[in-house]
Amino acid sequence: MELAAVSVLTRAVEMDEKEQYTMALVLYEEGVQILLNVVKETKEAHKRGHFTIKAKEYLDRAEKVKKLINARKLAGSYRESMKIESGSTGYSYATVFGRFLDSTVTHISIEDPYIRAFHQCQNLVRLCELAVQKCCKLSRISLLTTYDIEDNNQITRLAELKESLASRKISFDFSFSETLHDRKISLSNGWVIKIGRGLDYFRAPNGKFVLGTCDLELRPCLETTVDIFHKSDLQDGS
């Protein structure tokens, strides 16, 4: 557990220094909890004292980061950006923006011109699965995309997803635009996630039975950028 705490908190400091404050906050809180568990399990008094002090130091920093985030949110100036390198792994939807999906989200609005091909619709399903698990008050998901005149199955796939979400009492509406270009995910709690490639930033797996086929955390990525900001005036994720 000591090594796990060191690893998580080292990563937290790295994210903090890069001004990836929302990720840093998650890592600080996780790392502090591990340290507190170490304190409970450690029998040596000097180690317990040392780990208790370190936990307090990181918890204090986490509180400062939380206040910084809230202050910038209120000012409408919070923004963080990251670049996903070509071939890199560890960038599933849960890692990239899962921390913003919580009980405050009731509506998710998705604008992505490329929810058309089979694998792109599967990406949408993966996002919906993540949202259903993390957003206990989610009631609506809306999608704006482009229509694929060469693939008659696009609407069939989206209609099937609509029926599946309805079984969870979540409405799903989709519409089409001929001019849509930008890609963004807007959450009703004010967070907006813009990914250069939209949801389709993963490389195709090299086989059907290779790592990364099912778990996107292990899937190599295409190069893209992620821009995250908060808009306090968002209403129902619009």
C-alpha positions, -999 to +999 in steps of 0.1 A: +000+000+000+029+023+006+041+019-029+006+024-042+003+057-022+036+070-035+026+062-071-008+078-069+004+109-050+034+114-074+009+114-102-013+139-083+017+163-080+025+159-117-011+167-127-011+196-102+020+211-117+005+208-152-026+226-139-048+195-146-065+204-113-096+182-115-075+151-122-050+162-094-078+165-070-091+130-077-056+116-073-049+135-041-081+122-025-073+086-036-037+088-024-046+103+009-072+075+015-045+049+008-021+066+032-048+066+059-052+029+053-014+025+057-016+043+090-042+019+103-022-011+092+012+001+104+024-010+138+056+011+140+048+044+158+073+065+139+059+053+105+024+060+116+034+095+126+053+101+093+024+089+072-002+109+092+018+141+086+022+133+049-016+126+046-024+159+062+000+178+039-016+162+008-051+167+021-043+204+027-031+207-009-063+189-021-084+215-002-065+243-019-069+227-053-107+223-047-110+260-037-090+270-068-113+249-090-145+264-074-132+299-076-124+296-113-157+279-120-175+308-104-154+333-125-161+313-156-124+309-162-117+273-154-100+254-183-076+226-186-061+210-217-042+178-225-027+161-255-031+124-261-001+112-280-003+087-309+000+051-297-004+060-261-027+040-238-045+048-205-071+072-220-104+055-217-135+077-214-135+070-177-100+084-173-104+114-196-137+127-184-153+102-160-146+124-130-172+149-142-199+123-145-217+122-111-250+125-093-253+162-104-257+152-141-292+149-153-287+156-190-258+149-214-256+166-248-233+151-274-223+168-306-201+146-328-204+144-366-190+109-367-214+087-348-221+067-380-200+036-385-205+005-365-175+011-342-184+048-338-219+038-325-202+013-302-182+042-288-214+060-281-227+029-263-196+028-241-201+064-232-237+057-223-227+027-202-203+049-182-229+076-177-255+051-165-231+037-139-219+071-126-249+095-130-277+082-108-300+111-117-295+109-154-327+113-173-318+124-208-291+120-234-292+139-267-270+134-298-264+156-328-245+140-355-244+137-393-265+113-414-246+085-433-265+081-466-243+050-474-251+031-442-288+023-437-279+007-403-270+040-386-306+048-375-312+011-366-282+012-342-293+045-326-329+033-323-317+001-305-297+022-281-328+044-275-348+014-266-321+001-242-318+034-224-355+037-221-355+005-201-334+025-176-359+054-178-334+075-197-347+092-228-324+093-258-330+116-288-309+119-319-309+144-347-288+151-378-270+182-392-255+186-426-230+212-414-219+199-380-181+200-375-173+207-339-173+179-313-182+184-277-199+167-247-219+191-225-230+180-191-259+196-171-235+203-142-217+228-163-187+208-176-179+208-213-155+184-228-141+190-263-121+162-279-104+170-312-114+137-327-147+133-308-153+099-293-134+082-321-098+087-309-088+050-306-069+029-331-086-001-344-074-032-325-049-055-343-071-085-337-103-098-321-085-114-291-058-088-282-056-065-252-076-034-258-103-051-278-128-047-249-111-024-224-104+011-239-079+018-212-056-007-230-064+005-265-037+026-283-049+060-292-047+083-322-032+117-315-057+143-303-063+171-279-088+174-250-101+208-238-122+209-207-139+239-193-168+249-170-198+271-179-219+281-150-247+292-172-254+259-188-290+248-186-299+211-188-266+205-206-275+227-236 
